[in-house]
Amino acid sequence: MDYLFTYGTLQDPQVQQYIFGRVLKGKTDFLSGFMRLENAVYERYSLVVQTKDLENKVEGKVYEVTALELKKADVYETSAYKRKKVKLESGIEAWLYIENSH
């Protein structure tokens, strides 16, 4: 199993049901050194950017997902995002979607 840290539409149960065929059970966690920008992608979706300032913190949900579910999430997130491995405040290493600057 892998972990996925979410901060936007992937927290929506209807979106989860559509992508994964199930509603995920997650828990709140925090990502230090990042900040969340609203309406940053397509002037509609949020994005987190690394600041390296540990005072900056993003609250989100972390979910256990399978490798196949990660691939499904990749398709949903489109080429606007890419996955990056990060360490959360809980110590969990999770995948995070960040801007794909090509």
Salt bridges, closest charged atoms under 4 A:
GLU38 OE2 - ARG36 NE 2.68
GLU69 OE2 - ARG22 NE 2.68
ASP74 OD2 - ARG83 NH2 2.74
GLU89 OE2 - LYS57 NZ 3.12
